Amino acid sequence: MTETPNTPEAPVCRRLVGRTAVITGAGSGIGLATARRLAAEGARVVCADIDESAGKAAADEVGGLYVRVDVTDPEQVEALFRTAYDTYGSVDIAFNNAGISPPDDDSILITGLDAWKRVQEVNLTSVYLCCKAALPYMQRQGRGSIINTASFVAVMGAATSQISYTASKGGVLAMSRELGVQFAREGIRVNALCPGPVNTPLLKELFAKDPERAARRLVHVPVGRFAEPEEIAAAVAFLASDDSSFVNAAEFLVDGGIAGAYVTPV
């Protein structure tokens, strides 16, 4: 479908030594790549996922802790962050990344209310719950970095709509901005990560079934390919670290130039 980029291996950075990172959706895709990257930078990683097999495998790989969690359940989310704190003594980084993009979320004309609500619960309400649970720990510490996974579709429209997904990611962006402003003077930064299309298992499965749909999207990417999960993980590591100490309440686009393009190269 797309070529793997000829990018050099990530340099060995140790910006996160002694910090605790909680990652939701850590079992695959961007979450798994981020667990690997943050662990490589010295973080103690708590891998949260509803898929026990994938979540445990991720935690075992990075020497971290697995916590099974349904991110739409307030009690389970509170228990996740409490477990992270009780185990490691701090909650320094919250990468609120869990999300879904089901096939029954389509044009507003055909998407049913049940599909709408399910996507909103997983993609938006879960971020609200994770921020609500993480913030008190960060307030007590006087520091923290929250990174919420939004999307490039939060800042632009698409004729091939996934209406609830798009709306949920717009909500994540707006909420992240507001929280970043509200808690800035307590030493807490909140940013919305806005990736472009990423070569995750979910996207590969979707586009393997519909190559025409993939081609229609790929033509809009100036760099001519989709992102690799490791490239998004590198952005998370930056936002989690002190290298981004003046980056707050931002829409952090990592989209290969999609949002800046009018006509792409031929």
N, C-alpha and C positions, 0 to 999 in steps of 0.2 A: 504493500500500500504506500508506504513512505520509506525513505532511506533513513537509517540511523545516522545521526550527525557525527562527523569526525571531530568530536570535541575531546580535548585532553582530559585525563583523569583529574578529579577535583583535588586541589592541593590539600595537604594535611594541615588543617587548622585546629586549634584547641581553644576556641572562644567560649565554650560552654562548660568548662570543667567545674564540677561541684554544683551544677544547676539541675533541677528536676523539670523534665518536660512531659506533659500529658498530651498524648496524641489520640484523637478519636478517628475511627476508620483506619487503624494502623495495620490492618491485615493485608492490604493490597494497594496497588496503584501509588498515588501520591503519598498516602499515609505510610506505606511500607518504605518507600524511598526516603521519606523524611525521618523515619525511625532510624534507618541506617546512617543517614547523614548526621543527625544530632548526636547519636551515640559515638560516631567517629570523632566528633568535636568535643567529646568528654561529658556529655549530658547523661544523667540517669533517666532512662526512658520508661514511661508507663504506657504500654500499648493497650488501648481500649478498642474493642470490636465486639460486635454481636456474634460474629462467626468465631466460635471457640477454637476450631482447628487452625484457622489462619492467624488469629490473634496470638495464640500460644507459640506458633512457629515464628512469628515476628519477634516476640519477646525473647524467645530462646536464642534466636540469631544475634540479637543486639545485646544480650546479657541484661535484659530489662525485666519488667514486671508486667504480666498480663492481667487485665481486669475485664471480665465480660460485662458489657453494658448495653442496654437499650437506651440510646441517647434521647428518646422521647419520654422517658420515665424520670420524673424529677428526683425520686428517691435513689434510683440507681446512679444518676449523674452526681448527686451529692456524695454518695458512697465512693464513687470513682476518685474524686478529688480528696476526700477524707483519707482514703487508702494511700494515695500518693503522698500526702503530708505525713501520715502516721509512719509510713515506710521510710521515707527519705528526709523528712524534716523541713521540707519547703515545697512550694509550688511556684516555680519561676517562669515557666513557659506553658501556655495552653494553646495548642494547635487544634482548633475546633474544625475538623475536616470532614466528618462523616456526612454523606449525602447520597441521594439516589436520583436516577433519571430514567423512570420506567417508560415503556413504550406506550402506555395509555395516557401519558401526558403529552398532548399534541396541540393542535389548534384549539383556540378557545371555543370554537363552534362544535367540537366533538369531544372535548375533555370533560368527563363527568365530575361531579362534585366530590365523590369519594376519592378519585385520583388526585384532584386539586388538594384536598385536605391532607392526604397521605404525604405528598411531596412537601407541603408547607411544614408539617410536623417534623419530618426528618431533616429537612434542609435549613429551616429557619428557627422553628421553636427549639430545636436541639442546641442551636448556637446561643440562643437566649438563656437556656438552662445551664449550659457550660460556662458562659460568662458569669452568670449569677452565682454559680458555685465556686468559681476560681477567684473572683475578685476579693472576697473577704480575706483569703490567705495572703494575697498580694498586698492588700491594704496594711495588714499587720507587719509585713516585711518591709513595706515602703518601696517596693520595686516589683516589676513583673512585665512580661510581654505576652499579649494575647494576639494571636493571628487567626483570623476567621476566614475560611475558604468561601469566597464569593465566586465571581466568574467575569470574564470579559463581557458576557451578555448582560451584566448589570449596568453597563455603560453604553450599550448600543442595541439596536433592534435587529430581529431576524425575520425574514418572510417565512422561513421554515421553523415555525414556532414550537417551543415546548413551554406553554404558557405558565404553568405553575412553577416550573424550574426557574424560568427567567424572573418571575415575580419574587420567588424566594431569595434569589441571589441579589436582587435589588434591595430587598429587605436586610440582608446580611450587610451589604455595603453601607446602607443608611444607619443601621444600628451600630456598626463598628465605628463610624465617624463620630456619632454622638457619644459613645462610651469613651473614645479616645480623648475627646474634649473634656468630658466630665471628670475623668480620673487622672488627667495629665499631671496635676500638681501634687499627686500622691505618689509619683514615681512610676506610674503604670502607663504603658503604651498599648494602644489597641489599633490594629491595622487590618484592612481587608485585602487579602491576597486574591488577585483576579487573574487566574490562568486562562490562556487560550486553550484550544483543543489539545489534549494530552494522550499519548499512546499508552493508555491504560487498558487492562483486559476488557473493561466495559465498552470503551470506544472501539477497540479492535473487533469485538463480537458484533457490535452494531453495524460497523461499516463493512465487515466481511459478508454480511447478509445483503448489503445494499451498496455496492461499489459506486453507483451513480450518485448516491447521497454523499459519500465521502469525497468524490471528485468535485461536487458542487461547493463543498466547504473549503477544500484545500486550495482552490483557486483564489480565495480571498486572503490567504496567508502570504505576506510579502516574502518571508524567508523560504517559502516553498515546501514546508513540511510541518508536521505537528510536533509539539514539544515532547521531550522524554521526561518521565517522572523525576529523574535525578536533577533536571534543570529547575523544576519547580521546588524540589527539596532544597536546592542551593539558595533560592530566594527566601524560603522559610528560615533557614539557618541564619541568613543575614538579618532578617527581621527579629529573630530571637536574640541576637547578640548585641553587644554594646556598640558594634560598628554602625548600627542604625539608631543610635541614641536620640537623634533629632527627627526621626521619622515617626510620625504619629497621626492618627485619624486620617490615614491616607488610603486611596485606592491604588494599590500596588500592582500595576499591570505587568504581567509576564506573558505576553501574547504574540511574540514574534512580529509585532507591528500591526496587527489586525485593526486595532481601534484607531490607528493613525492613518489608515490607508484609504485612498479614493480609488485609484487604479493600481493594480499590482504589476510587477515586471512580467514580461513575456519571455 
